[in-house]
């Protein structure tokens, strides 16, 4: 199932390229056109790049969501049912392909960040730990997206569901220090799972805005979300595919 999804990339490279370049555009836009780093100590780029890495893990879910609903809508899953595979293999294969693309997206954005002058000081182990936290957060967001797509049921409804991801991404500390925000907003930002990931990643990268106490939350939040939404997605897919 994963090879099937990778073959789609070769036949349709434009969406893949757009998914890789869109975060780069956001990084340049917030770094040079919109960004100012209000309340951020130190170089704003060192604060912004880890936040953008976390934001990238929350965005770009629609391609996977549309692929899952399209397979159901077009009857492709009916053919898979004749094969000796588990009910969740279609979802797991699609998730694995998405994680490969997410890893490539991280590599591209990290390279652009280095070109802009961003540097890490936490060492190789901390660097790999930060990448692991980012991918774990992506994996959790991916299963939330798959479940919401299955609830929507139709590819044309996925876009409206995808809009729900925007508050998670932008109501976070990706671009600014929560201390500079209104009280209610700063509280909401601090409770956002993505903010925990961004703060933990900043700490592991050795940049401004990092706090070591958020590493545990950056692990526990995605695991909690996975424990809820992955079984829900598989169960709903099983019902819809029968």
ABEGO torsion letter per residue (X at the ends): XAAAAAAAAAABAAAAAAAAAAAAAAAAAAAAAABAGBGBBEBAAAAAAAAAAAAAAABGAAAAAAAAAAAAAAGAAAAAAABBBBAAAAAAAAAAAAAAAAAAAAAAAAAAAAAAGBBBAAEAAAAAAAAAAAAAAAAAAAAAAAAAAAAAGBAAAAAAAAAAAAAAAABBAAABBAAABBAAAAAAAAABAAAAAAAAAAAAAGBBGBBAAAAAAAAAAAAAAAAAAAAAAAAAAAAAAX
